[in-house]
Amino acid sequence: MLKQMAYMVRYGLTPMQAIKSATLWGAQSMNLQADVGSITAGKFADMMAVKGDVIEDITRLEHVEAVIKGGVLIP
């Protein structure tokens, strides 16, 4: 999915729209937006960290530095 983000941007989506397609819009399509899909108090969220600004360069999503799942840093 992360490599697809660059294609989405290349063919017309903004970087934020590409990110939302994998998070918020996915949750909305399954009617789960009350529980997942965005980083909001009370929602479940797994996160990943990358170096730099993904809005500036969406391909940075392809180089994950860290993952936090269930509140725990995954080595």
Residue pairs with C-beta under 8 A, 6 or more apart in sequence:
1 22
2 61
2 62
2 64
3 62
5 15
5 18
5 19
5 22
5 58
5 59
5 61
5 62
6 58
6 59
6 62
8 17
8 18
8 21
8 58
9 15
9 18
9 58
13 21
15 54
15 55
15 56
15 58
16 55
18 58
19 54
19 61
23 37
23 38
24 33
24 37
24 38
25 37
26 37
27 33
27 35
27 36
27 37
27 38
28 37
34 43
35 43
35 44
36 43
36 44
36 45
37 43
38 45
39 45
39 47
46 67
46 68
46 69
46 70
47 67
47 68
48 61
48 64
48 65
48 66
48 67
48 68
49 64
49 65
49 66
49 67
49 68
50 60
50 61
50 63
50 64
50 65
51 60
51 63
51 65
52 60
53 60
54 60
54 61
66 73
66 74
67 73
67 74
68 74
